């Protein structure tokens, strides 16, 4: 009888050491915007919308910012109390505001009902 070869790890692409898959993901939004969401955690059944950014660059910056913030306040994403939800909303708003301030400048959107751009 012939011996069969040992089955080891697949020889395909191996994950890099230390590289973790992010809990955040993006979806396209209206008018070219990018929606940043976080996978469900704790008692959540659906993904949490963390922000709507004007460009993909802004969304990547927001994800990096939220990952740093979550390392400090991870429990806020699992909280179901009113205080926890309010605190999470404040953290999300602060992160979005900082990314928009520090990120690349975006031209003001034109309103199709009006003929000119809105002043900033």
N, CA and C atoms as an extended XYZ file, in Angstrom:
360
Properties=species:S:1:pos:R:3:atomname:S:1:resname:S:1:resid:I:1 pbc="F F F"
N         0.817       -1.175        0.000 N   UNK     1
C         0.000        0.000        0.000 CA  UNK     1
C         0.860        1.237        0.000 C   UNK     1
N         0.471        2.184       -0.795 N   UNK     2
C         1.220        3.436       -0.877 CA  UNK     2
C         0.782        4.366        0.235 C   UNK     2
N         1.760        5.119        0.726 N   UNK     3
C         1.438        6.094        1.777 CA  UNK     3
C         0.912        7.360        1.144 C   UNK     3
N        -0.058        7.953        1.798 N   UNK     4
C        -0.583        9.221        1.310 CA  UNK     4
C         0.230       10.357        1.915 C   UNK     4
N         0.316       11.435        1.157 N   UNK     5
C         1.048       12.610        1.641 CA  UNK     5
C         0.285       13.254        2.787 C   UNK     5
N         1.041       13.858        3.687 N   UNK     6
C         0.401       14.572        4.805 CA  UNK     6
C        -0.299       15.815        4.300 C   UNK     6
N        -1.417       16.090        4.913 N   UNK     7
C        -2.122       17.313        4.566 CA  UNK     7
C        -1.746       18.360        5.596 C   UNK     7
N        -1.051       19.362        5.160 N   UNK     8
C        -0.656       20.446        6.047 CA  UNK     8
C        -1.467       21.686        5.749 C   UNK     8
N        -0.855       22.801        6.019 N   UNK     9
C        -1.515       24.072        5.721 CA  UNK     9
C        -1.584       24.265        4.214 C   UNK     9
N        -2.624       24.915        3.734 N   UNK    10
C        -2.694       25.193        2.303 CA  UNK    10
C        -1.528       26.080        1.874 C   UNK    10
N        -1.056       25.865        0.673 N   UNK    11
C         0.097       26.625        0.188 CA  UNK    11
C        -0.305       27.941       -0.443 C   UNK    11
N        -1.547       28.308       -0.292 N   UNK    12
C        -2.046       29.560       -0.860 CA  UNK    12
C        -1.523       30.767       -0.088 C   UNK    12
N        -2.202       31.854       -0.241 N   UNK    13
C        -1.802       33.103        0.402 CA  UNK    13
C        -1.992       33.001        1.907 C   UNK    13
N        -0.966       33.308        2.662 N   UNK    14
C        -1.026       33.236        4.122 CA  UNK    14
C        -1.206       34.635        4.697 C   UNK    14
N        -1.980       34.753        5.760 N   UNK    15
C        -2.138       36.076        6.380 CA  UNK    15
C        -0.836       36.531        7.026 C   UNK    15
N        -0.590       37.818        6.985 N   UNK    16
C         0.613       38.370        7.595 CA  UNK    16
C         0.465       38.368        9.100 C   UNK    16
N         1.590       38.234        9.771 N   UNK    17
C         1.566       38.276       11.226 CA  UNK    17
C         1.225       39.674       11.693 C   UNK    17
N         0.394       39.750       12.695 N   UNK    18
C         0.045       41.045       13.274 CA  UNK    18
C        -1.024       41.803       12.507 C   UNK    18
N        -1.324       41.366       11.293 N   UNK    19
C        -2.338       42.067       10.510 CA  UNK    19
C        -3.715       41.543       10.897 C   UNK    19
N        -4.548       42.417       11.468 N   UNK    20
C        -5.891       42.025       11.853 CA  UNK    20
C        -6.885       42.672       10.914 C   UNK    20
N        -7.962       41.975       10.682 N   UNK    21
C        -9.019       42.541        9.863 CA  UNK    21
C        -9.791       43.545       10.712 C   UNK    21
N       -10.048       44.693       10.139 N   UNK    22
C       -10.725       45.759       10.865 CA  UNK    22
C       -12.198       45.418       11.069 C   UNK    22
N       -12.750       45.910       12.176 N   UNK    23
C       -14.174       45.751       12.440 CA  UNK    23
C       -14.994       46.784       11.688 C   UNK    23
N       -14.339       47.712       11.021 N   UNK    24
C       -15.012       48.777       10.287 CA  UNK    24
C       -15.009       48.458        8.798 C   UNK    24
N       -16.060       48.887        8.107 N   UNK    25
C       -16.124       48.715        6.665 CA  UNK    25
C       -16.865       49.901        6.070 C   UNK    25
N       -16.782       50.039        4.762 N   UNK    26
C       -17.400       51.180        4.087 CA  UNK    26
C       -18.405       50.692        3.055 C   UNK    26
N       -19.343       51.574        2.758 N   UNK    27
C       -20.316       51.345        1.694 CA  UNK    27
C       -20.471       52.643        0.927 C   UNK    27
N       -20.736       52.560       -0.366 N   UNK    28
C       -20.978       53.790       -1.115 CA  UNK    28
C       -22.294       54.430       -0.690 C   UNK    28
N       -22.298       55.758       -0.631 N   UNK    29
C       -23.499       56.495       -0.265 CA  UNK    29
C       -23.986       57.324       -1.440 C   UNK    29
N       -24.906       58.213       -1.166 N   UNK    30
C       -25.457       59.077       -2.209 CA  UNK    30
C       -24.456       60.150       -2.591 C   UNK    30
N       -24.491       60.538       -3.850 N   UNK    31
C       -23.674       61.627       -4.391 CA  UNK    31
C       -22.180       61.441       -4.139 C   UNK    31
N       -21.709       60.212       -4.209 N   UNK    32
C       -20.280       59.948       -4.079 CA  UNK    32
C       -19.775       59.893       -2.651 C   UNK    32
N       -20.636       60.033       -1.677 N   UNK    33
C       -20.211       59.968       -0.277 CA  UNK    33
C       -19.884       58.515        0.084 C   UNK    33
N       -19.171       58.343        1.190 N   UNK    34
C       -18.793       57.018        1.665 CA  UNK    34
C       -19.294       56.866        3.098 C   UNK    34
N       -20.024       55.793        3.364 N   UNK    35
C       -20.576       55.532        4.694 CA  UNK    35
C       -19.640       54.588        5.427 C   UNK    35
N       -19.263       54.952        6.647 N   UNK    36
C       -18.406       54.116        7.479 CA  UNK    36
C       -19.284       53.415        8.505 C   UNK    36
N       -19.173       52.091        8.578 N   UNK    37
C       -19.974       51.290        9.498 CA  UNK    37
C       -19.073       50.403       10.344 C   UNK    37
N       -19.586       49.981       11.503 N   UNK    38
C       -18.864       49.044       12.352 CA  UNK    38
C       -19.679       47.768       12.463 C   UNK    38
N       -19.002       46.636       12.397 N   UNK    39
C       -19.685       45.350       12.508 CA  UNK    39
C       -20.432       45.253       13.831 C   UNK    39
N       -21.517       44.490       13.868 N   UNK    40
C       -22.277       44.355       15.117 CA  UNK    40
C       -21.434       43.748       16.239 C   UNK    40
N       -21.634       44.253       17.441 N   UNK    41
C       -20.932       43.757       18.614 CA  UNK    41
C       -21.892       43.816       19.792 C   UNK    41
N       -21.707       42.945       20.747 N   UNK    42
C       -22.571       42.956       21.925 CA  UNK    42
C       -23.989       42.569       21.566 C   UNK    42
N       -24.952       43.396       21.952 N   UNK    43
C       -26.353       43.071       21.700 CA  UNK    43
C       -26.893       43.722       20.424 C   UNK    43
N       -26.036       44.256       19.587 N   UNK    44
C       -26.477       44.869       18.331 CA  UNK    44
C       -26.748       43.792       17.289 C   UNK    44
N       -27.789       43.980       16.502 N   UNK    45
C       -28.135       43.026       15.451 CA  UNK    45
C       -27.672       43.525       14.085 C   UNK    45
N       -27.519       44.837       13.948 N   UNK    46
C       -27.120       45.410       12.666 CA  UNK    46
C       -25.865       46.248       12.857 C   UNK    46
N       -25.246       46.585       11.748 N   UNK    47
C       -24.034       47.398       11.787 CA  UNK    47
C       -24.357       48.819       12.240 C   UNK    47
N       -23.426       49.432       12.957 N   UNK    48
C       -23.595       50.792       13.470 CA  UNK    48
C       -23.008       51.780       12.464 C   UNK    48
N       -23.790       52.749       12.031 N   UNK    49
C       -23.286       53.797       11.137 CA  UNK    49
C       -22.438       54.746       11.971 C   UNK    49
N       -21.171       54.853       11.621 N   UNK    50
C       -20.243       55.686       12.382 CA  UNK    50
C       -20.048       57.059       11.763 C   UNK    50
N       -20.363       57.209       10.507 N   UNK    51
C       -20.225       58.516        9.877 CA  UNK    51
C       -20.369       58.426        8.374 C   UNK    51
N       -20.644       59.563        7.759 N   UNK    52
C       -20.725       59.674        6.307 CA  UNK    52
C       -19.671       60.684        5.899 C   UNK    52
N       -18.716       60.235        5.112 N   UNK    53
C       -17.590       61.080        4.704 CA  UNK    53
C       -17.710       61.420        3.222 C   UNK    53
N       -17.185       62.583        2.842 N   UNK    54
C       -17.330       63.002        1.444 CA  UNK    54
C       -16.463       62.206        0.471 C   UNK    54
N       -15.316       61.676        0.917 N   UNK    55
C       -14.425       60.931        0.019 CA  UNK    55
C       -13.923       59.665        0.692 C   UNK    55
N       -13.314       58.809       -0.100 N   UNK    56
C       -12.740       57.568        0.414 CA  UNK    56
C       -11.551       57.848        1.326 C   UNK    56
N       -10.780       58.878        1.007 N   UNK    57
C        -9.638       59.256        1.852 CA  UNK    57
C       -10.130       59.636        3.245 C   UNK    57
N       -11.185       60.430        3.299 N   UNK    58
C       -11.762       60.816        4.586 CA  UNK    58
C       -12.275       59.587        5.351 C   UNK    58
N       -12.878       58.645        4.640 N   UNK    59
C       -13.407       57.462        5.316 CA  UNK    59
C       -12.280       56.620        5.905 C   UNK    59
N       -11.154       56.492        5.201 N   UNK    60
C       -10.007       55.752        5.737 CA  UNK    60
C        -9.440       56.456        6.968 C   UNK    60
N        -9.385       57.773        6.923 N   UNK    61
C        -8.916       58.533        8.083 CA  UNK    61
C        -9.855       58.337        9.272 C   UNK    61
N       -11.159       58.323        9.015 N   UNK    62
C       -12.132       58.123       10.088 CA  UNK    62
C       -11.991       56.730       10.699 C   UNK    62
N       -11.782       55.724        9.870 N   UNK    63
C       -11.606       54.372       10.381 CA  UNK    63
C       -10.380       54.297       11.284 C   UNK    63
N        -9.278       54.910       10.861 N   UNK    64
C        -8.074       54.922       11.703 CA  UNK    64
C        -8.336       55.637       13.022 C   UNK    64
N        -9.031       56.756       12.955 N   UNK    65
C        -9.354       57.534       14.154 CA  UNK    65
C       -10.252       56.732       15.096 C   UNK    65
N       -11.254       56.063       14.544 N   UNK    66
C       -12.178       55.284       15.367 CA  UNK    66
C       -11.499       54.067       15.990 C   UNK    66
N       -10.574       53.453       15.270 N   UNK    67
C        -9.840       52.318       15.842 CA  UNK    67
C        -8.997       52.755       17.034 C   UNK    67
N        -8.388       53.931       16.927 N   UNK    68
C        -7.621       54.452       18.073 CA  UNK    68
C        -8.548       54.782       19.233 C   UNK    68
N        -9.688       55.394       18.937 N   UNK    69
C       -10.631       55.752       20.001 CA  UNK    69
C       -11.227       54.499       20.639 C   UNK    69
N       -11.504       53.493       19.841 N   UNK    70
C       -12.124       52.277       20.371 CA  UNK    70
C       -11.165       51.509       21.271 C   UNK    70
N        -9.873       51.647       21.043 N   UNK    71
C        -8.925       50.951       21.908 CA  UNK    71
C        -9.019       51.474       23.340 C   UNK    71
N        -9.481       52.708       23.500 N   UNK    72
C        -9.625       53.305       24.825 CA  UNK    72
C       -11.012       53.058       25.400 C   UNK    72
N       -12.037       53.201       24.581 N   UNK    73
C       -13.424       53.112       25.066 CA  UNK    73
C       -14.196       52.000       24.353 C   UNK    73
N       -13.644       50.807       24.333 N   UNK    74
C       -14.254       49.690       23.617 CA  UNK    74
C       -15.659       49.366       24.128 C   UNK    74
N       -15.885       49.548       25.427 N   UNK    75
C       -17.187       49.210       26.011 CA  UNK    75
C       -18.327       50.070       25.471 C   UNK    75
N       -18.028       51.254       24.955 N   UNK    76
C       -19.099       52.124       24.463 CA  UNK    76
C       -19.838       51.494       23.286 C   UNK    76
N       -19.145       50.695       22.483 N   UNK    77
C       -19.802       50.082       21.332 CA  UNK    77
C       -20.721       48.944       21.755 C   UNK    77
N       -20.576       48.451       22.984 N   UNK    78
C       -21.431       47.374       23.465 CA  UNK    78
C       -22.526       47.871       24.405 C   UNK    78
N       -22.453       49.129       24.837 N   UNK    79
C       -23.418       49.680       25.800 CA  UNK    79
C       -24.802       49.795       25.186 C   UNK    79
N       -25.802       49.465       25.980 N   UNK    80
C       -27.183       49.608       25.532 CA  UNK    80
C       -27.927       50.650       26.351 C   UNK    80
N       -27.259       51.238       27.354 N   UNK    81
C       -27.924       52.247       28.184 CA  UNK    81
C       -27.962       53.581       27.458 C   UNK    81
N       -28.839       54.455       27.906 N   UNK    82
C       -28.959       55.777       27.288 CA  UNK    82
C       -27.662       56.567       27.421 C   UNK    82
N       -27.038       56.502       28.585 N   UNK    83
C       -25.786       57.224       28.794 CA  UNK    83
C       -24.689       56.700       27.879 C   UNK    83
N       -24.622       55.380       27.714 N   UNK    84
C       -23.614       54.784       26.846 CA  UNK    84
C       -23.818       55.162       25.393 C   UNK    84
N       -25.063       55.192       24.967 N   UNK    85
C       -25.380       55.560       23.581 CA  UNK    85
C       -25.041       57.021       23.340 C   UNK    85
N       -25.371       57.899       24.292 N   UNK    86
C       -25.040       59.323       24.154 CA  UNK    86
C       -23.530       59.529       24.106 C   UNK    86
N       -22.799       58.808       24.945 N   UNK    87
C       -21.340       58.936       24.948 CA  UNK    87
C       -20.751       58.449       23.625 C   UNK    87
N       -21.269       57.363       23.094 N   UNK    88
C       -20.789       56.847       21.813 CA  UNK    88
C       -21.065       57.840       20.698 C   UNK    88
N       -22.256       58.425       20.684 N   UNK    89
C       -22.586       59.422       19.662 CA  UNK    89
C       -21.650       60.627       19.751 C   UNK    89
N       -21.294       61.040       20.962 N   UNK    90
C       -20.372       62.166       21.133 CA  UNK    90
C       -18.989       61.823       20.599 C   UNK    90
N       -18.520       60.611       20.861 N   UNK    91
C       -17.212       60.181       20.361 CA  UNK    91
C       -17.223       60.129       18.838 C   UNK    91
N       -18.287       59.575       18.253 N   UNK    92
C       -18.384       59.495       16.792 CA  UNK    92
C       -18.412       60.876       16.161 C   UNK    92
N       -19.178       61.786       16.746 N   UNK    93
C       -19.260       63.146       16.205 CA  UNK    93
C       -17.917       63.854       16.296 C   UNK    93
N       -17.209       63.683       17.411 N   UNK    94
C       -15.899       64.316       17.573 CA  UNK    94
C       -14.898       63.767       16.568 C   UNK    94
N       -14.921       62.463       16.333 N   UNK    95
C       -14.003       61.858       15.366 CA  UNK    95
C       -14.301       62.356       13.953 C   UNK    95
N       -15.579       62.416       13.583 N   UNK    96
C       -15.948       62.908       12.250 CA  UNK    96
C       -15.517       64.356       12.059 C   UNK    96
N       -15.739       65.171       13.081 N   UNK    97
C       -15.380       66.589       13.003 CA  UNK    97
C       -13.870       66.761       12.836 C   UNK    97
N       -13.088       65.974       13.586 N   UNK    98
C       -11.636       66.080       13.495 CA  UNK    98
C       -11.120       65.636       12.131 C   UNK    98
N       -11.685       64.554       11.591 N   UNK    99
C       -11.256       64.066       10.278 CA  UNK    99
C       -11.566       65.092        9.204 C   UNK    99
N       -12.750       65.693        9.256 N   UNK   100
C       -13.105       66.699        8.252 CA  UNK   100
C       -12.216       67.940        8.355 C   UNK   100
N       -11.793       68.269        9.586 N   UNK   101
C       -10.924       69.433        9.766 CA  UNK   101
C        -9.498       69.158        9.308 C   UNK   101
N        -8.994       67.958        9.590 N   UNK   102
C        -7.600       67.631        9.273 CA  UNK   102
C        -7.414       67.025        7.894 C   UNK   102
N        -8.466       66.492        7.308 N   UNK   103
C        -8.364       65.810        6.027 CA  UNK   103
C        -8.264       66.783        4.869 C   UNK   103
N        -8.189       66.230        3.668 N   UNK   104
C        -8.130       67.091        2.477 CA  UNK   104
C        -9.375       67.955        2.371 C   UNK   104
N        -9.200       69.135        1.863 N   UNK   105
C       -10.325       70.066        1.719 CA  UNK   105
C       -11.250       69.584        0.605 C   UNK   105
N       -12.540       69.749        0.841 N   UNK   106
C       -13.561       69.324       -0.107 CA  UNK   106
C       -14.310       70.554       -0.580 C   UNK   106
N       -14.530       70.620       -1.899 N   UNK   107
C       -15.310       71.745       -2.425 CA  UNK   107
C       -16.736       71.649       -1.946 C   UNK   107
N       -17.373       72.787       -1.679 N   UNK   108
C       -18.783       72.734       -1.254 CA  UNK   108
C       -19.650       72.153       -2.361 C   UNK   108
N       -20.618       71.346       -1.960 N   UNK   109
C       -21.541       70.729       -2.910 CA  UNK   109
C       -22.480       71.777       -3.486 C   UNK   109
N       -22.837       71.594       -4.752 N   UNK   110
C       -23.804       72.488       -5.367 CA  UNK   110
C       -25.194       71.898       -5.208 C   UNK   110
N       -26.131       72.742       -4.857 N   UNK   111
C       -27.516       72.319       -4.722 CA  UNK   111
C       -28.142       72.387       -6.115 C   UNK   111
N       -28.697       71.278       -6.641 N   UNK   112
C       -29.259       71.295       -7.988 CA  UNK   112
C       -30.451       72.252       -8.127 C   UNK   112
N       -31.145       72.568       -7.015 N   UNK   113
C       -32.282       73.478       -7.121 CA  UNK   113
C       -31.814       74.922       -7.249 C   UNK   113
N       -30.632       75.212       -6.724 N   UNK   114
C       -30.061       76.542       -6.863 CA  UNK   114
C       -29.000       76.485       -7.957 C   UNK   114
N       -28.473       77.569       -8.364 N   UNK   115
C       -27.504       77.541       -9.440 CA  UNK   115
C       -26.071       77.701       -8.981 C   UNK   115
N       -25.861       77.965       -7.713 N   UNK   116
C       -24.507       78.248       -7.251 CA  UNK   116
C       -24.185       77.466       -5.978 C   UNK   116
N       -22.897       77.474       -5.641 N   UNK   117
C       -22.457       76.734       -4.454 CA  UNK   117
C       -22.835       77.502       -3.194 C   UNK   117
N       -23.049       76.741       -2.118 N   UNK   118
C       -23.380       77.346       -0.837 CA  UNK   118
C       -22.092       77.905       -0.207 C   UNK   118
N       -22.168       79.090        0.410 N   UNK   119
C       -20.971       79.619        1.057 CA  UNK   119
C       -20.624       78.814        2.296 C   UNK   119
N       -19.314       78.712        2.570 N   UNK   120
C       -18.865       77.912        3.704 CA  UNK   120
C       -18.798       78.680        4.993 C   UNK   120
